[in-house]
């Protein structure tokens, strides 16, 4: 049980709420990854995301109480796209559904609901995103280590300001899959991928899949 509590569930992907500023209407950035299990205490990490034509780098942190029934994450980073580098940032809150639904109170299975907000600035333009969704996960012991796999379907609102004419805000349904592995008792590795609905020509939103990787360290 102690090893399960040290699972680095999602601390390394706090910046996943950020969708980076595109060149025109394309919205590359980091995948929206949400594990169903929180890591109690403080966790810090570094993240990297890639989509065709863009790369994002960042640092993130998370906190959850000892019970692990909710988690807060936040992070900042840089996006390189279309030959320019901009600033990104975001935050997210998630709540374990097992807190309210007894049949979800399992050691191996979990579910959580989440909402986040992020923005990216590049030049005079600012992009904002608002993802809302759920994370469904399964975890198990591998000797003294823990591995966790999860999926996170979600809706996200994309809005771009600072350009003229500004495109209308857009809602899209997306989804991600991820794997977390506790390399050591206090260190974890996260790998994830996001895909789903794509924005059309001249529309706001992502136009392809996003790959992400993160390394996290439990500070508690």
Secondary structure in CASP SS format (residue, H / E / C, confidence):
PFRMAT SS
TARGET T0000
AUTHOR 0000-0000-0000
METHOD secondary structure of the structure
MODEL  1
X C 1.00
X H 1.00
X H 1.00
X H 1.00
X H 1.00
X C 1.00
X C 1.00
X C 1.00
X C 1.00
X C 1.00
X H 1.00
X H 1.00
X H 1.00
X H 1.00
X H 1.00
X H 1.00
X H 1.00
X C 1.00
X E 1.00
X C 1.00
X C 1.00
X C 1.00
X C 1.00
X C 1.00
X C 1.00
X E 1.00
X C 1.00
X C 1.00
X E 1.00
X C 1.00
X C 1.00
X C 1.00
X C 1.00
X C 1.00
X C 1.00
X C 1.00
X C 1.00
X C 1.00
X C 1.00
X C 1.00
X E 1.00
X E 1.00
X E 1.00
X E 1.00
X E 1.00
X E 1.00
X E 1.00
X E 1.00
X E 1.00
X E 1.00
X E 1.00
X C 1.00
X C 1.00
X E 1.00
X E 1.00
X E 1.00
X E 1.00
X E 1.00
X E 1.00
X E 1.00
X E 1.00
X E 1.00
X E 1.00
X E 1.00
X C 1.00
X C 1.00
X C 1.00
X C 1.00
X C 1.00
X E 1.00
X E 1.00
X E 1.00
X E 1.00
X E 1.00
X E 1.00
X E 1.00
X E 1.00
X E 1.00
X E 1.00
X E 1.00
X E 1.00
X C 1.00
X C 1.00
X E 1.00
X E 1.00
X E 1.00
X E 1.00
X E 1.00
X E 1.00
X E 1.00
X E 1.00
X E 1.00
X E 1.00
X E 1.00
X E 1.00
X E 1.00
X H 1.00
X H 1.00
X H 1.00
X C 1.00
X C 1.00
X H 1.00
X H 1.00
X H 1.00
X C 1.00
X C 1.00
X C 1.00
X C 1.00
X E 1.00
X E 1.00
X E 1.00
X E 1.00
X E 1.00
X E 1.00
X E 1.00
X E 1.00
X E 1.00
X E 1.00
X E 1.00
X E 1.00
X E 1.00
X E 1.00
X C 1.00
X C 1.00
X E 1.00
X E 1.00
X E 1.00
X E 1.00
X E 1.00
X E 1.00
X E 1.00
X E 1.00
X E 1.00
X E 1.00
X E 1.00
X E 1.00
X E 1.00
X E 1.00
X E 1.00
X E 1.00
X E 1.00
X E 1.00
X C 1.00
X C 1.00
X E 1.00
X E 1.00
X E 1.00
X E 1.00
X E 1.00
X E 1.00
X E 1.00
X E 1.00
X E 1.00
X E 1.00
X E 1.00
X E 1.00
X E 1.00
X E 1.00
X E 1.00
X E 1.00
X E 1.00
X C 1.00
X C 1.00
X C 1.00
X C 1.00
X C 1.00
X C 1.00
X C 1.00
X C 1.00
X E 1.00
X E 1.00
X E 1.00
X E 1.00
X E 1.00
X E 1.00
X E 1.00
X E 1.00
X E 1.00
X E 1.00
X E 1.00
X E 1.00
X E 1.00
X E 1.00
X E 1.00
X C 1.00
X C 1.00
X E 1.00
X E 1.00
X E 1.00
X E 1.00
X E 1.00
X E 1.00
X E 1.00
X E 1.00
X E 1.00
X E 1.00
X C 1.00
X C 1.00
X C 1.00
X C 1.00
X C 1.00
X C 1.00
X C 1.00
X C 1.00
X E 1.00
X C 1.00
X C 1.00
X C 1.00
X C 1.00
X E 1.00
X E 1.00
X E 1.00
X E 1.00
X E 1.00
X E 1.00
X E 1.00
X E 1.00
X E 1.00
X C 1.00
X C 1.00
END
